C-alpha cells in the first residue's frame, strides 16, 4: 500500500493539523500573505514591482506567495500591506467564546459576501491553473501497461477534473448553480478515484477494469432483455462478447463513490458533501425541486420559477466544494506521478483555501 496523500479535511488550520508549532502565528501569516496576493492580482502588479515596493528581492516575493514565508515576521507582512496602500488596525478585545480559546485572526472589513464569491472564483481558477501546470510538467514515460498504467490513469483523472472545473466556473459565472453543483459532484468522484489509485495502485486499476466490465455486461444484458432488434452480425458479436465477459468477469463488481471514499478514513467525511450535492442538485429530489417553488406572499400568488434566485451563500459554498475536490485531485495525482514541478504551488493554494474557508464561515455566521 502506498503512503497517504497530503490533503485532508482538517480543523480549519492546516498548520495545526500537521502538527507545526506556533500554528496560530503561521495561520495569521498565511492570511496576511493571502491578502497581499489578492491586492497584487487586483492591481495586476508584477513580483518585480512589488519587490521594489517592499524593499526585498523578487525571489523572496515569489517564495512568499508560494507559501514559504517563514523569513517574514507578522510585523513585516503588515508593513507590506501598508506599502500597498492599506490601513492596518490592531484590535484587542475580550474573548466572549465559551467553546473555543482566544485566537489571533485577520479580518478584512472591505470583504462582504460578494467579495468572498469573487475571491472563491479566483481561488478555483488558480487551482485549475495549478492542475494545468502539473499536467504540463509531468514526466510520465510510456510503459508496457499503456493506458492501464496508474500514472497515466491519474493524469486522465486530472484532465477530467480540469475540464469539470472549467465547466463549473462558466456555470457559476452565469449563476447556474444547480448545474455547477452537479459538475462539482463529478469532481468529488474524481477525487475518490484519485485517492484509490494513490492508496492501492495496481490493485485499484484492476478494480476500475472490473467496474468497466461489470457495466458492459449489464448493458449487454439490458439489450437482450429488452429484445432489441440487432443486425445479425452485430447480434453475433455481442453474444460472443457476453460469453467471454461472463466467463472472465462473471464475479466483477462495480465501484461506487461511497465505497471508494472509504479507502481512506479521513476522506469518508467528504462523502457528506458529495451526498449533499447529489440530493439538492444532481437528483430530482424534493429538495432539488423545491428550488423552483415560489411561496405565496400577502400580495402575490406563488408558483414555479424557471430562473430561481441564487444566494451569495450558495455560490460561495459551491466554489468551496469545487476547490476542495479539485485541490484533492491535484495533490493525489501529483503524488502518484512522483511530483511535478507544477505541483510546487499546491501548499500555498491549500493554505489560501483554509484561510478563505474560515473567513467564509465567519462572514455568513455573522450575517445569520
C-alpha positions in Angstrom: 0.0 0.0 0.0 1.2 3.4 -0.8 1.6 6.2 1.7 -1.3 8.6 2.3 -1.8 11.7 0.2 -1.2 15.1 1.8 -4.7 16.5 1.6 -7.1 16.0 4.5 -10.3 17.5 5.7 -9.0 19.2 8.8 -9.7 21.6 11.6 -9.6 24.7 9.6 -5.9 25.5 10.5 -3.7 23.4 8.2 -0.7 24.2 10.3 -2.3 22.8 13.4 -3.4 19.8 11.5 0.1 18.8 10.5 1.5 19.5 14.0 3.5 22.6 13.4 4.5 24.7 16.4 3.1 28.2 16.6 0.2 27.2 14.3 -1.8 30.3 15.0 1.1 32.5 14.0 1.5 30.6 10.8 -2.2 30.9 10.1 -2.1 34.7 10.6 0.9 34.9 8.3 -1.0 32.9 5.7 -4.0 35.2 6.0 -1.8 38.3 5.5 0.0 36.7 2.5 -3.3 35.8 1.0 -4.4 39.4 1.3 -1.1 40.6 -0.3 -1.6 38.2 -3.1 -5.2 39.4 -3.7 -4.1 43.0 -3.8 -1.3 42.2 -6.3 -3.7 40.4 -8.6 -6.4 43.1 -8.4 -3.9 45.7 -9.4 -2.0 43.5 -11.8 1.3 44.1 -10.0 4.3 42.1 -11.0 6.5 40.5 -8.5 9.4 42.7 -9.6 7.4 45.8 -8.9 6.2 44.6 -5.5 9.7 43.6 -4.5 10.9 47.2 -5.1 7.9 48.5 -3.1 8.6 46.1 -0.2 12.4 46.6 -0.3 13.1 42.9 -0.9 14.3 40.8 -3.8 11.9 39.3 -6.4 12.7 35.6 -5.4 11.7 36.5 -1.8 8.3 37.6 -3.1 8.0 34.5 -5.2 8.8 32.2 -2.2 6.3 34.2 0.0 3.5 33.8 -2.5 4.2 30.0 -2.8 3.7 29.6 0.9 7.3 29.9 2.1 7.0 33.0 4.3 8.9 31.9 7.4 11.6 34.6 6.9 9.0 37.3 7.3 7.6 38.3 10.7 3.9 39.2 11.1 5.0 42.9 11.6 6.9 42.8 8.3 3.9 41.4 6.5 1.7 44.2 8.0 4.2 46.7 6.7 3.9 45.2 3.2 0.2 45.8 3.4 0.7 49.4 4.3 3.1 49.7 1.4 0.2 48.5 -0.8 -1.9 51.4 0.5 -3.9 49.5 3.2 -4.7 50.9 6.6 -3.9 48.3 9.2 -5.5 48.4 12.7 -4.8 46.1 15.6 -7.8 45.5 17.7 -7.7 43.8 21.1 -11.0 42.8 22.7 -12.2 40.5 25.5 -12.8 36.9 24.4 -16.5 36.0 24.6 -16.4 32.5 23.3 -17.3 29.6 25.7 -16.3 26.7 23.5 -13.0 27.8 22.0 -9.9 29.7 23.1 -8.8 33.2 22.3 -7.2 33.4 18.9 -5.2 35.6 16.6 -7.0 36.3 13.3 -7.0 38.7 10.4 -10.2 40.4 9.4 -10.9 42.3 6.2 -13.6 45.0 6.7 -13.9 45.5 3.0 -14.9 42.0 2.2 -18.6 41.1 2.2 -20.5 38.2 0.6 -20.0 39.4 -2.9 -16.3 39.9 -2.3 -16.0 36.4 -0.9 -17.6 34.9 -4.0 -15.1 36.8 -6.2 -12.2 35.5 -4.1 -13.5 32.0 -4.3 -13.8 32.3 -8.1 -10.2 33.5 -8.2 -9.0 30.6 -6.0 -10.9 28.0 -8.0 -9.4 29.4 -11.2 -5.9 29.3 -9.6 -6.5 25.6 -8.6 -7.2 24.9 -12.3 -4.1 26.7 -13.3 -2.0 24.7 -10.9 -3.5 21.5 -12.3 -2.6 22.6 -15.8 0.9 23.2 -14.6 1.1 19.7 -13.1 -0.2 18.3 -16.3 2.3 20.3 -18.4 5.3 19.5 -16.3 4.5 15.8 -15.6 7.2 13.3 -16.7 5.3 10.0 -17.2 7.1 7.6 -19.6 5.1 5.2 -21.7 5.2 1.6 -20.2 4.1 -1.8 -21.3 0.9 -1.2 -19.3 -0.2 1.6 -21.8 -3.3 3.4 -20.6 -3.7 0.9 -17.7 -0.6 2.5 -16.0 -1.7 4.1 -12.8 0.2 7.2 -13.6 -1.5 7.6 -16.9 -4.9 7.0 -15.4 -4.1 9.6 -12.7 -3.3 12.2 -15.5 -6.6 11.3 -17.2 -8.4 11.9 -13.9 -6.6 15.2 -13.6 -7.6 16.1 -17.2 -11.2 15.3 -16.4 -11.1 17.4 -13.3 -9.7 20.4 -15.1 -12.4 20.1 -17.7 -15.0 19.8 -14.9 -13.7 22.9 -13.1 -13.7 24.9 -16.3 -17.3 24.0 -16.9 -18.3 24.7 -13.3 -16.7 28.1 -13.4 -18.6 29.1 -16.5 -21.8 27.9 -15.0 -21.2 29.7 -11.7 -20.4 32.9 -13.6 -23.8 32.6 -15.2 -25.3 31.7 -11.8 -26.4 28.2 -13.0 -25.8 26.9 -9.5 -27.7 23.6 -9.9 -25.7 22.6 -13.0 -22.4 23.8 -11.4 -23.1 21.7 -8.3 -23.8 18.7 -10.4 -20.4 19.0 -12.1 -18.8 19.7 -8.7 -20.2 16.3 -7.7 -18.2 14.8 -10.6 -15.0 16.4 -9.1 -15.6 14.5 -5.8 -15.8 11.3 -7.8 -12.6 12.2 -9.5 -11.1 12.8 -6.0 -12.2 9.4 -4.7 -10.8 7.6 -7.8 -7.5 9.5 -7.5 -7.2 8.5 -3.8 -8.0 4.9 -4.7 -5.1 5.0 -7.2 -2.8 6.7 -4.7 -3.6 4.2 -1.9 -3.9 0.9 -3.8 -2.0 1.4 -7.1 -2.4 -1.6 -9.5 -5.0 -3.2 -7.2 -7.3 -0.2 -7.8 -6.5 -0.3 -11.5 -7.9 -3.9 -11.6 -11.0 -2.7 -9.6 -11.5 0.0 -12.3 -11.3 -2.6 -15.0 -13.7 -4.9 -13.2 -16.1 -1.9 -12.8 -15.9 -1.2 -16.5 -16.6 -4.9 -17.5 -19.4 -5.1 -14.9 -21.2 -2.1 -16.6 -20.6 -3.5 -20.1 -22.1 -6.9 -19.1 -25.1 -5.1 -17.6 -25.6 -3.1 -20.7 -25.4 -6.2 -22.9 -27.9 -8.0 -20.6 -30.3 -5.0 -20.9 -30.1 -5.1 -24.7 -31.1 -8.8 -24.7 -33.7 -8.4 -22.0 -35.4 -5.5 -24.0 -35.3 -7.8 -27.1 -33.7 -5.0 -29.1 -33.6 -5.9 -32.8 -30.0 -6.0 -34.0 -28.4 -6.8 -37.3 -27.3 -10.5 -37.4 -23.6 -9.8 -37.4 -23.9 -7.3 -34.5 -26.0 -9.7 -32.5 -23.4 -12.4 -33.1 -20.5 -10.2 -32.0 -22.4 -9.1 -28.9 -23.3 -12.6 -27.9 -19.6 -13.6 -28.3 -18.5 -10.7 -26.2 -21.0 -11.5 -23.5 -19.9 -15.1 -23.4 -16.3 -14.2 -22.9 -17.1 -11.4 -20.4 -19.3 -13.7 -18.3 -16.6 -16.3 -18.3 -13.7 -14.0 -17.4 -15.5 -11.3 -15.4 -18.6 -13.1 -14.0 -17.7 -12.0 -10.5 -16.6 -8.5 -11.4 -18.0 -5.8 -9.1 -18.9 -2.2 -9.7 -17.3 0.7 -7.8 -19.5 3.2 -6.0 -18.3 6.6 -4.8 -19.3 5.7 -1.2 -17.2 2.5 -1.4 -14.2 4.2 -2.9 -14.4 7.2 -0.4 -13.8 4.6 2.4 -10.4 3.8 1.0 -9.1 6.4 3.5 -11.0 7.2 6.7 -10.3 10.9 6.6 -11.9 11.2 3.1 -15.1 9.4 4.3 -16.3 12.7 5.7 -16.2 14.4 2.3 -18.9 11.9 1.2 -21.2 14.1 3.3 -20.6 16.9 0.8 -21.0 14.5 -2.1 -24.3 13.3 -0.8 -25.5 16.9 -0.2 -24.7 17.8 -3.9 -26.5 14.6 -5.0 -29.7 15.3 -3.1 -30.0 19.0 -3.6 -28.8 19.3 -7.2 -27.9 16.2 -9.2 -31.0 14.1 -8.4 -34.6 15.3 -8.9 -35.3 15.0 -5.2 -37.9 17.1 -3.3 -35.1 19.3 -2.0 -33.8 19.9 -5.5 -37.2 20.6 -7.0 -38.1 22.9 -4.1 -35.6 25.5 -5.6 -38.1 26.2 -8.3 -41.1 26.6 -6.0 -42.2 30.2 -5.1 -44.3 30.5 -2.0 -47.4 32.7 -1.7 -47.0 36.1 -0.2 -49.5 38.6 1.2 -49.7 40.4 -2.1 -48.8 37.9 -4.7 -49.6 34.3 -5.5 -46.8 31.8 -5.6 -45.9 29.4 -8.4 -42.9 27.9 -10.2 -39.8 29.9 -11.2 -37.7 28.6 -14.1 -35.0 31.1 -13.0 -34.8 30.7 -9.3 -32.8 33.3 -7.2 -29.3 32.1 -6.3 -27.9 33.3 -3.0 -24.4 34.5 -2.4 -24.0 31.9 0.3 -24.8 29.1 -2.1 -22.4 30.4 -4.7 -19.6 30.7 -2.2 -20.4 27.2 -0.9 -20.3 25.7 -4.4 -17.0 27.4 -5.1 -15.7 26.0 -1.8 -16.8 22.4 -2.6 -15.3 22.7 -6.1 -12.0 24.0 -4.8 -11.8 21.3 -2.1 -12.3 18.5 -4.6 -10.0 19.9 -7.2 -7.2 20.6 -4.8 -7.5 17.0 -3.5 -7.2 15.6 -7.0 -4.2 17.8 -7.8 -2.4 16.6 -4.6 -3.2 13.0 -5.1 -2.2 13.0 -8.8 1.0 14.9 -8.1 1.9 12.2 -5.5 1.1 9.3 -7.9 3.3 10.7 -10.7 6.1 11.2 -8.1 5.8 15.0 -8.1 5.9 17.5 -10.9 7.4 21.0 -10.9 3.9 22.4 -11.4 2.8 21.0 -8.1 5.1 23.3 -6.1 2.3 25.8 -5.6 -0.2 23.3 -4.1 0.8 24.0 -0.4 0.3 27.7 -0.9 -3.1 27.1 -2.6 -4.2 24.7 0.3 -3.3 27.5 2.8 -5.3 30.0 0.8 -8.2 27.6 0.8 -8.1 27.1 4.5 -7.9 30.9 5.2 -10.8 31.6 2.8 -12.9 28.8 4.2 -12.6 30.1 7.7 -13.4 33.7 6.6 -16.5 32.5 4.7 -17.8 30.6 7.7 -17.3 33.6 9.9 -18.9 36.0 7.4 -22.1 34.1 6.9 -22.3 33.1 10.6 -22.2 36.8 11.4 -24.8 37.6 8.8 -27.2 34.9 10.0 
